Amino acid sequence: MTETIDLAGRRAFVTGAGRGIGRGIALRLAGAGADVAVNDLDPATAARTADEIKGMGHASAGIPGDVSKADEVQRACDEAEAALGGIDILVNNAGISLYRGIVECTEDDWDRHLNIMAKATFLTMRRLAPAMMERGWGRIVNLGSYVAQMNCTTKYFGPYCAAKFAVVGLTQVAAQEFAPAVTVNAVGPGDVDTDMMAREWELEGGRRDLDPTVVKEEYRERLILGRFERPDDIARAVLFLCSPLGDQVTGSHLIVSGGLPYHN
Ligand SMILES: NC(=O)c1ccc[n+]([C@@H]2O[C@H](COP(=O)([O-])OP(=O)(O)OC[C@H]3O[C@@H](n4cnc5c(N)ncnc54)[C@H](O)[C@@H]3O)[C@@H](O)[C@H]2O)c1
């Protein structure tokens, strides 16, 4: 018997989906049949991903907005519901990172990390989970990170690690409060070759006086599976959690890291 994942009739809202992992998740969910509303801070990239999804034959809409702000989340969710008729799947993917020591970080560095990742996850879940519970089905997936595990943090990522631990903690509480209709999980990537990582290699290269390509190669050498992850590696894990195959998984932080962390 062949088993396929069919999300036809499901309606998803993916934040920060103009590029990178979020775009990969939006395309993968659409590939399984879902309609997908695409949020991003950047209206042009949100519209581009939405166009790709429409080209696959599914309903979509680019929904610009800053998910760290309550009024923008409210408006973006209103628009997503109006475009698709409701939201059954929420993916909190929008994020930022910064390679900077704690004593060098500004208050703004701290606030931006906590607001764009932890607060945004709170705001979108608060807004969209009630209707999912009322309808009797919903799936929420929040982007964690392999660093948000005990003893896996990495230096110079203070606000980032704090924000991701907050996301994982919130995920566990939401899983209890929204059960049984709605499952809530986090997915924790390792090193995914995106614009975010490229910027980190650049900043680390600056601090260590190394070319970013050298830093990148150092990172590659520590990977158990030998290659950087791709957005679709993470998207397939998200798809699993949104599919019937993942029905009994909730409150988890599924690490999809290609084996990281590995200390030799
Ligand atoms: N790349 C990795 O190796 C890695 C590892 C672990 C976790 N993650 C997490 O995966 C998620 C996606 O990362 P990525 O590598 O694709 O990053 P990326 O920088 O390539 O893409 C992030 C997207 O989020 C959008 N965004 C940023 N702030 C926003 C805001 N306030 N409102 C709406 N959209 C906003 C950006 O415009 C961008 O399109 C993040 O939560 C990140 O922390 C990434």
The ligand as an ORCA input file, in Angstrom:
! r2SCAN-3c Opt
* xyz 0 1
  N      19.581     28.659      9.105
  C      19.831     27.893     10.144
  O      20.850     27.199     10.198
  C      18.848     27.823     11.302
  C      19.181     26.986     12.384
  C      18.304     26.888     13.458
  C      17.111     27.612     13.440
  N      16.823     28.407     12.378
  C      15.557     29.166     12.431
  O      14.808     28.977     11.250
  C      14.037     30.156     10.962
  C      14.319     30.616      9.527
  O      15.700     30.852      9.383
  P      16.402     31.100      7.957
  O      17.744     30.496      8.046
  O      15.478     30.716      6.859
  O      16.561     32.710      8.043
  P      16.562     33.806      6.884
  O      17.216     35.001      7.479
  O      17.112     33.265      5.626
  O      15.013     34.095      6.679
  C      14.246     34.664      7.718
  C      13.006     35.324      7.121
  O      12.255     35.889      8.220
  C      11.853     37.203      7.836
  N      11.658     38.026      9.027
  C      12.621     38.503      9.869
  N      12.054     39.261     10.821
  C      10.731     39.261     10.589
  C       9.616     39.878     11.237
  N       9.779     40.648     12.301
  N       8.372     39.666     10.725
  C       8.205     38.889      9.630
  N       9.217     38.290      8.979
  C      10.466     38.479      9.446
  C      12.984     37.725      6.955
  O      12.579     38.814      6.162
  C      13.358     36.476      6.167
  O      12.599     36.353      4.990
  C      14.435     31.172     12.036
  O      13.507     31.145     13.098
  C      15.784     30.664     12.497
  O      16.119     31.094     13.804
  C      17.673     28.531     11.313
*
